Amino acid sequence: MKSLAALLIALMIWGLGLVAFTGRVDLSTPAPEPPQADGVVALTGASSLRLEAATRLLEEGKGKRLLISGVNREATRADVQSVTKAVKPIYDCCVDLGFTAANTVGNALETAEWARSKGYDSLIVVTADYHMPRSMLELGAAMPGVKLYPYPVKTDLNAHRWWKTSISARRMIVEYCKYLAILGREAFLGLGPKTKAAPEAKDAP
């Protein structure tokens, strides 16, 4: 009986967390205009809307450069430009393409390397609304010293009535479980020993 009660409590907590997660996604759009940052990063996906939104932010001067992370290796710069609808002079000078990332972890590593190479301390992150919570966790873990501003893009996924269709329900539940996995990973890593600062050297007598 105790094990059953514990299971029911765990399921209830999981369910409440799912409701909170979907509510957070639902309220995240339309996104407010972000502050100016050093750069903008767009995480690729099935929809071109996030690339169009990131390009608009670049053209409005919200960042110095734009990284499109997770580009298909078979795509050319011309292919990507047609998707972004970017003005060619700005695209040619200020858009970088990342071809190495195959998932969100890869996006985070690719973005962190790009930010380090440019000396950037702040980034606007553009991705789908349901993908933003996990993306912020991954990018924050990969570059803890960089300020991240989320700019979620609304998708055709109905976050407000996500249980109405099997596609929305499956997408939300899977994304929530992935989000919990990252939270658990970071909590576990946080239990490890903290690096201590080296003692200051004393002046010689």
C-alpha positions in Angstrom: 0.0 0.0 0.0 2.8 2.4 0.8 4.5 1.8 -2.5 1.2 2.4 -4.3 0.6 5.6 -2.4 4.1 6.8 -3.3 3.5 6.0 -6.9 0.3 7.9 -6.9 1.9 10.9 -5.3 4.8 10.8 -7.8 2.3 10.7 -10.7 0.3 13.6 -9.2 3.5 15.7 -8.9 4.5 14.7 -12.5 1.1 15.7 -13.7 1.1 19.0 -11.9 4.5 19.7 -13.4 3.2 18.9 -16.9 0.4 21.4 -16.4 2.8 24.1 -15.2 5.1 23.3 -18.1 2.4 23.6 -20.8 1.1 26.8 -19.2 4.6 28.3 -19.3 4.8 27.4 -23.0 1.3 28.8 -23.7 2.1 32.1 -22.0 5.6 32.5 -23.6 4.1 33.8 -26.9 3.9 36.3 -28.4 7.4 37.1 -27.1 8.2 40.6 -26.0 10.9 42.4 -27.9 14.2 41.4 -26.4 16.9 43.8 -25.3 19.9 44.4 -27.6 22.5 41.6 -27.2 25.9 40.8 -28.7 24.5 38.1 -31.0 21.4 36.2 -32.0 21.2 32.4 -32.3 18.4 30.4 -34.1 18.0 26.7 -33.5 16.8 25.0 -36.7 13.7 22.8 -36.8 10.8 21.8 -39.0 9.4 25.3 -39.4 11.1 28.3 -41.0 9.4 30.7 -38.7 12.2 30.7 -36.1 14.8 31.5 -38.8 12.6 34.4 -40.2 12.2 35.7 -36.6 15.9 35.6 -35.9 16.7 37.3 -39.2 14.3 40.1 -38.4 16.0 40.6 -35.0 19.4 40.8 -36.7 18.1 43.3 -39.3 16.6 45.4 -36.5 20.0 45.7 -34.9 19.2 43.4 -31.9 22.6 41.7 -32.3 25.8 42.1 -34.2 25.7 38.7 -35.9 23.3 35.7 -36.3 24.2 32.1 -35.9 21.9 29.5 -37.4 22.7 26.3 -35.5 22.0 22.8 -36.8 21.8 23.5 -40.5 21.5 20.5 -42.8 24.9 19.7 -44.2 23.5 19.4 -47.7 22.1 22.9 -47.6 24.0 25.8 -49.2 24.2 29.4 -48.0 21.8 30.3 -50.8 19.3 27.7 -49.7 19.3 29.0 -46.1 19.0 32.6 -47.3 15.8 31.8 -49.2 14.4 30.3 -46.0 15.3 33.2 -43.8 14.2 35.8 -46.3 17.1 37.9 -45.2 18.3 41.0 -47.1 21.4 39.8 -49.0 23.9 42.4 -47.8 23.1 41.7 -44.2 23.0 37.9 -44.8 26.4 38.0 -46.5 28.1 40.0 -43.9 26.5 38.9 -40.6 25.0 35.4 -40.8 27.0 32.4 -39.7 25.9 28.8 -40.4 26.6 25.9 -38.0 26.5 22.4 -39.5 27.7 20.3 -36.6 24.7 20.2 -34.3 22.3 17.3 -34.6 20.2 17.9 -31.5 19.7 20.4 -28.7 22.9 19.4 -26.9 24.8 19.9 -30.1 23.1 23.3 -30.6 24.4 24.3 -27.1 27.9 23.2 -27.8 28.0 24.8 -31.3 26.6 28.1 -29.9 29.0 28.1 -27.0 32.0 27.7 -29.3 30.6 30.5 -31.6 30.0 32.9 -28.7 33.6 32.3 -27.4 35.1 32.8 -30.8 33.3 36.2 -31.1 33.8 37.2 -27.5 30.1 37.5 -26.9 28.6 37.8 -23.4 24.9 38.0 -24.3 22.7 36.2 -26.8 19.1 36.2 -28.0 17.9 32.6 -28.3 15.3 31.9 -31.0 13.5 28.6 -31.2 10.0 27.1 -31.0 7.8 27.9 -28.0 7.7 24.3 -26.7 11.4 23.8 -27.3 12.5 27.0 -25.4 12.6 25.7 -21.8 14.9 22.8 -22.6 17.0 24.9 -25.0 17.6 27.5 -22.3 18.7 24.8 -19.8 21.1 23.3 -22.4 22.6 26.6 -23.5 22.9 27.9 -20.0 24.8 24.8 -19.0 27.1 25.0 -22.0 28.0 28.7 -21.4 27.2 29.8 -17.8 28.9 33.1 -18.2 26.7 34.3 -21.1 23.4 36.1 -20.6 20.6 34.5 -22.6 17.4 36.2 -23.6 14.7 33.8 -24.8 12.6 34.7 -27.9 10.2 31.8 -28.4 8.3 31.5 -31.7 4.7 30.3 -31.6 4.1 27.1 -33.5 1.0 25.3 -34.7 1.1 23.2 -31.6 -1.9 24.2 -29.4 -0.2 24.7 -26.0 -3.4 26.0 -24.5 -5.4 22.9 -25.4 -2.6 20.5 -25.8 -4.6 17.4 -24.7 -7.2 17.9 -27.6 -5.1 16.1 -30.2 -2.7 13.2 -30.0 0.0 15.0 -31.8 0.0 18.0 -29.4 -0.3 15.7 -26.3 2.6 13.5 -27.5 4.8 16.5 -28.3 4.2 18.2 -25.0 4.6 15.1 -22.9 7.9 14.1 -24.7 9.3 17.6 -24.4 8.3 17.8 -20.7 10.1 14.5 -20.0 13.2 15.6 -21.8 13.1 18.9 -19.8 12.9 16.9 -16.6 15.8 14.8 -17.7 18.0 17.9 -18.2 16.9 19.2 -14.8 17.8 15.9 -13.2 21.2 15.9 -14.9 22.0 19.4 -13.8 20.9 18.7 -10.3 23.1 15.6 -10.1 26.1 17.5 -11.5 25.5 20.3 -9.0 26.1 17.7 -6.2 29.7 17.2 -7.3 32.7 18.9 -5.6 33.0 22.6 -6.3 36.3 23.8 -7.7 38.1 25.8 -5.1 40.0 28.9 -6.0 43.8 28.6 -5.8 45.3 30.2 -2.7 47.0 33.5 -3.2 50.7 33.3 -3.3 52.4 35.0 -0.3 55.1 37.6 -0.8 58.6 36.2 -0.3 60.2 37.5 2.9 
